[in-house]
Amino acid sequence: MENRSPESSSIPNTFFQYIKSFGPGIIVVLTWLGAGDIVEIGVAGGNFGYALMWVIVLAIVVRYLFVSLIAKYQLCNQHGEGVLDGLARLHIAFPILLFAAAIVMGHIYGGYMTVGVGEACTNLTGIGSPFTWSLLWNGIAVAIVLKPVFQRIEWLFKALLLLLSVSFLGTALWVGPNPQGILQGTIAFKLPPQSGPYDSLLIAIGMVGAVGGSLMNLVYPYFLENKGWNRPEHRRVQTYDFLLAIIVMIVLNLSIWTLGAEILHPRGLSISQLDDLPRLLSEVLGSGGRTLFYLGIFAAIYSSLIGHALGLGYLGSHAYQRWTKGIGNDIGDYRNHWWYRAIAVWILVSPIIWTAPSMPGFVYLTLLSNSAQVVMVPLLAGGLWWITASGKYIGEQYKNRWWENLVMGILFILALWGAFGAVKSVYQMVAT
């Protein structure tokens, strides 16, 4: 095997062994569940109430199917290689593109998350500035990613998951959700009238395409490898681990959507600053509700910040070495290469500039960065479809079945549509 870790985890046999072994799914889900989810889902709930809830459930289910195929390639392909290596076999442009994307998008992602951490702590405590808080927490994150012991990372993310679960689910229950509205919103598949610059159909399609094909889907294989799941026998535990994490993600996303539907939608309001939704919560629930929600915001953004630095550091280091050393050659352990440390630190340090006065706010940076990343989604979705569908790459035994190819094909079409909408969105945001 070209670049796999020499250690391999044992296969669990009992229920409690399975539960104890879970971890990579939680890490990748909390990496995904960051500032973008809080803003975009809160805005969607505020604009449409419960009517479009089915979109986020569908988007996450599509992501589950899509990333499961990525994991299948990682664990089962005939070359014993990583997903990025498979894309490099398809064309050497893929590692070049992903190396550049890790650096550029890493800064952009880090920008809105750094601002979010700083603003959350400033608004929560009432002391300091976003710059000082971001400097503190990003400095701690640098210490974590420079010596990433995977077991410690797992425990940290589980603790942050507990905090944000209590926060988001507890706040949603405290506000008082409408069970009938939630049920109708998740199973009725209705499209409400247009609210904002785009109609609900375009928003729905764009959300499914963007979530399903996100660049950050490609970091999941690195968490699997660090766990020691690196052979076909690990496919079952990986599936259960990821399924549990996806269920958690659905519950948390619907909790945030509920807050938008209950707090923003009846008042005809939207989110323009990070403090908007917590401030309205304080009017409904008092200062306790605001504090509880801010703790969840911090946990979501900070776990995502660390996960992005780890995952994109691994991806960028791996991509650089595969690009420079060619296909099929041994590249050694990309986790110990200086490019991993350089990219991880870059993602945590360079975005501090966005906390300076007069810089764009958290919500603007979040929406802009989430739209910008969608532009590359069709290329990634198409490449991943190719290597998982062809016996030449993954092997005849594990290549996609007809329904898996159908899922990938639909996702590719949605990704094209989402990218078109994202280009228009980015153009309009920059122009105004």
N, C-alpha and C positions, 0 to 999 in steps of 0.2 A: 504494500500500500504506500502511496506516494507521500502523504502528508498527515496521516492519522497519528493520534496519540498512541503510544505503546500500551497504555493501560486500558483495560476494558472492564466495565462494571459487571457484576454478577447478575443473573437473571432472577427476578423475584418469583416466588412460588406461591405465597399466601397473600391474603387480602392485606394484612398489615405490612408485609414486605413491599407490596405495591404502593401503599399509602406513604410509607417511609421513604421510598425511592423517588417520589414525585418531586419535581423542581424546575426543570428547563421550561415547562409550559408556563408556570407562574412567572418566571423571569421574563419571557418574551411577551407575555400578555401585559405585564406592567410596563414593559418598554413601549408597547403600542399605546397603552391607555395613559396618555399624558395630557398635555395642555390642549392639544387639538380636539380630543374627545370632549373635554369639559366645555370648550367654547362652541364647537360646531354642533354638538348634540344639544347643549343648552339653547343655542340660537334656533335650532330646528324645532325644539319643543315650544319655544316662545312664539315662533312664527306659525306653526301648524297645529299646536296642541298635541293631542294624542294621535292625530290622523295618520302620520307617516311613521309611526313606531315600527311597523313591519319592515321598513327599509333597513334600519340598523340591525335587526335580527337577521334579515336576508344577507346583508353585507358580511356579518360575522360568520354566518354559516358558509358562505362562499369562501371566505378567508380560511375557514377550517378545512374545507375540501382542498383548496389550492395549496395551503402550506403542508397539508398531509402528504400531498404528492411530492413536494420539495423534500420532506423528511424521508419519504420512501426512496428517493434517489440517493440521499445522503447515506442511508443505512444499507441499501440493497444493490447498488449498481455493480456491474460486473468488473469495473476497473478499480474498485476499492478507493474511490476518490471523493472529494467534496463536490458540492453543487457548483461552486465557481469553476472548478476544474472541468466539469462537464460543459459549462457554458464556453469555456476557453477552447475546448475541442470543437465546438460549433463554429466559433470565430474568435480570433485573438483580440478583436476589438472589445469584447465583453470585459476582460480584466482591466483593460485601459479605461473604459467607461466607468467601471465600478471603483477603480482607484480614485479617479477624479471625483466621482459622486461622493465617496466617503469623506473627502476633504471639503468639498463645496457644500454639500447638503449637511454634513456634520456641523459646519459653522452655522448654517441657517437654522437647523434644528436646535442646536445649542443656544442660539440667540434668543428664541422665544421662551425656551425653558429656563434659561438663566434669568431673564427678565421676570418670568413668572415666579420663580423661587424668591427673588428679591422683593417683588411687589407683595407676595403672599405674606412673607414674614413682617414686612413693614406695616401692612394693613392690619395684621393680626395683633402685633405687639404695640403698635403706635410709637415705636422708637426706631432710631437709625434711618438709613436710606436704602433703596434697592441695591445701590452699588455696594455698600458695606455688607449687607446680608448675602448678596450673591458671591462676593469675595470669600466670605466665611464658608458657605456651603460648597461652593465649587472647589475651594481648597481641600476640604475634607474628601470630596469626590476624587480629586487627583490622587490623594493618598490611597484610596480604595482601588482605583484602576491600575496604579503602577505595580501593585502586588496583589493581583486578583486571585485569592484562594476561593475556588468555586463553592465549596461547602459554606464558607462564610457569606458569600454573595447570596446563596440560597436562603440562609437564615435572615439576612437583612431584608430581602424582598418579601419573605413571608411575614415579617413584622410590619413592613409598610403596607402589605395587603390587608392585614388585620385592621390597621388604622384607617385606611381609606374605605374599607368595607363598612366598619362601624359608622364612619362619617357619612358616606353617600347613601347607604341603605337606611341608616338611622334617620337622617334628615328627611329623606323621601317619605318614610313612614310617619315622621313627626308632622310634616306638612299636611298629610292626609291624602293619599292618592285616590283616584277614582278607578276601582277595579273594573267596572264595566267599560270605561274609556280605554284602559290599558288592554283589555281583552279585544275590543273592537279594533284598536289601533294596531295590534300585532297580527291579527288573523283576517281582517276585512280587506286588505290590499286596496284601500281607497286612495285616490289622488285628490287632495283638496285643491281649492282655487289657488292661483298664483299669489305668493306673498314675498315681495322683494324683486330683484331684477330678473330672476329666472323662474320658470314655471316648475311645479313640483315634480313633473316627470323627469326633467333634466337633472334636478337635484338628486332624485332617487337613483337614476342610472349612474350619475357621476360618483355618488357615494359608494355604490356597490363596486364599480370599477376601480376606484381609488383604494378602497380598503382591501379589496382582493389582491391587487397587484402591487402594493406598496413596496418601496425599496427595503423597508425594515423587515419584510418577510424573509429576506436573505440572511438575516443574522441568526435565525433560529438554528440552522445547522451547527453554528459555532457553539451554542449553548449545549446542544446534544453531544458534541465532541468533547467538550470540557467535562461533561457529566460522565463520560466513558461509555456512552451508547453509540457504538460504531459498527455493529454488525446486524444482519437480518434478524437474529434472535431477539434483538431489542425493539423490534417493530411493535410488538404488542404493548409493552409497557409505555413506549412513546405515545402510542395511540390513546391509551387511557389517560395518561398524564396531560396530553394536549386537550382531550375532550373535557376533562374537569376544568382546565384553565379557561376554555372557551365558554363554558356555562357560567363561570364566575364573571367573565367579561360581559356577557349578555346582561346579567343581573345588574352589574354596576352601571353599564351604559343606560339601561332602562330607568335606573334610579335617577341619573342626571337628567334624562329626558323628562321624567315626571316632574322634577323641580321646575324646568322650563315651562312645562304645560300648566302647572298649577300656580306658579308665581308670575311669570312673564306674560303668558298668553291672555289671561283674563284682563290684564291691564293694558294690553296692546303695546308692550315694551319689548326692547331687544337689549343685547349686551354690547356695550361700547368700551367698557373698562373692566378689569378683572374684579373690581369690588362691587360691580353692579348687582350681580345675583346674591352674593353674601349680604349686601346692604339691604336688599329687599327681604331676604330671609330674616334679618334682625327685626324688621317691621312686623313680620308675621309671628316669629318664634321668640323674639328677644335676642339679647346678646349671646345667649348660649347656643342658639341655632347658628348664628354667624360664626362663632368660634369653632363649633363642631365641623362646619362645612369647610372652613379654611384649613383645618388640620388635614382633611381629605385632599384638598387641592394641593397642599404641600407634599403629601405622601405620593400622590399621583405624578406630580411634575418631577419630584426628586428621583423617584425610582426610574422614571423615563429618561432623565438626564444621565444617570449612571449607566442604564442599559444601552443607551445610544453610544456613549463613549466606549463601552466594552465592545459592543457588537460591531460598530463601524470601525473601531481600531483593528479588530480581528479581520474584518472584511477587506479593509484597505491594505493591511500588511500582506494578507494572502494574495490579493489581486496584484500587488506590485511584484511579488516574487514569482508568481505564475507568469506575468507579463515579461519579466526580464529573463527568466530561466527556461521558458518555452514549455510546450506540452509534453507531458510524460516524464519530465525530469524531476528528481527529488528536490524539494525546496526546503527541507528541514522543518523546524517548528516555527511557524509564523508568529506564534504567541510570544516568543522571546526575541523577535526581531525588533530593531530600533524603530521601524516604521509603525509598529503597533503603539509603542509608547508615545511617539511623536503625534500620531493622529488622535489618540485618546486625550492627550494633554491639550492639543489644539482645540478640540471640541469643547473642553471645559474652561480654557483660558481666553481664547480669542473673543468669545461672545460677550465678555465683560464690557466691551465698548458700547453695547446696546443699552446698558444701564445708565449711561450718561444723560444729563438733562437735555431735553428737546429731541431726543431720539424717539422713533415710533414706539407706541405702546404695545403691551402684551397681546391684545386681541388682534391688532393689525398685523403684527409679525406672525402670529399663529395662522391666520387665514391666508396670508400671502405665501408662507412656506408650504402649507399643506396643498395649496393650488399649484405651486411651482413643481413639486415632486411628481405630480401626476403626469407631467409631460413625458417622462421616461418610462412610465408604466407599460405602454403597449410593447416596447422593445423587450422589456424583462419578461412580460407575460408570454410573448411569442417564443422567446428563447427557452423558457422553462417548459412550455408546452412541447417544444420540439424534442428536448433531451429526455423527457419522461415518456414520450410517445414512441420513440424509436428504439428498437432493439440494439441498434449500433451503439447507443450510448448507455442506456440503463440495463440492457440485456433482455432477451426474449421472455424470460420468466416473469419479469416485473414490469414490463412496459404497460402503458395505460390500457385499460379496457375501454369498450366503446362509450360507456357512460362517463368515464373519466375524461376521455377526449371531448365529449359533449360539453362537460363543465368547463374545461379549459378553453374551448372554442367560444362559448358564451362569454366567458370572462375577458377574452381577448377583444371581442367586439365591444363589450362594455368599457374596457380600458380605452379603446379608441375614442369612444363617445365622451368619456370622462376627460380625456386629455384635451379634446376640442373645447369643452366647456371651461376647463382650467386655463387654457390659453386666453380665452376671452375674459375670464375673471381677473387674471393677473394683469392683462393689458388695461382693464378698466380701473383696477386698484391703483396701479402705477400712474395712470393718466390723471386720476383725480387726487 
